């Protein structure tokens, strides 16, 4: 797990596969992803879970999505 920086670019992704990670990932769930160039070079994506920890998963398990600003704000502030 890498230390998160408040300046790290965050985006939303939706989980489309969870093969081998059934306990950790829920299909069709929206996750926050943190930009990580080193992980990307290895075809991995850094995803934040409910405990606010981040983990690496194969990027093929996710699809990036764009959310309208009001929904984006609501998802980021949801507790």
BELTA-V685995 format. One record per residue. OMEGA is omega in degrees with one decimal (none if undefined). D_LAST is the distance of its C-alpha to the last C-alpha in whole Angstrom. Layout:
OMEGA;D_LAST
OMEGA;D_LAST
This chain:
-179.8;22
175.6;22
-179.3;21
176.7;18
179.1;20
179.1;18
179.7;21
-179.5;20
179.6;20
175.6;17
178.6;18
176.7;16
175.2;18
-179.8;19
179.4;20
177.1;23
174.9;25
179.6;24
178.8;27
-178.6;28
-174.2;24
-179.5;23
-174.5;21
-173.4;19
175.5;19
176.7;18
-179.4;20
178.3;19
176.4;16
177.4;14
171.3;14
177.9;14
178.7;17
178.7;19
-179.8;22
-175.6;25
179.1;28
178.0;30
-179.3;27
178.6;28
179.2;32
-179.3;32
176.9;30
178.0;27
179.7;23
-174.7;20
179.6;17
178.3;14
-176.0;12
-179.6;9
-179.7;10
172.8;11
178.9;14
-175.9;17
177.7;20
176.2;23
174.9;24
-176.6;26
179.9;26
-179.9;28
-174.4;25
171.9;23
176.7;23
177.8;22
174.3;21
177.4;21
174.0;18
-174.4;19
-180.0;18
178.7;16
177.5;14
-179.8;14
-179.7;12
-179.9;10
-178.3;9
-177.7;8
179.8;6
180.0;4
none;0
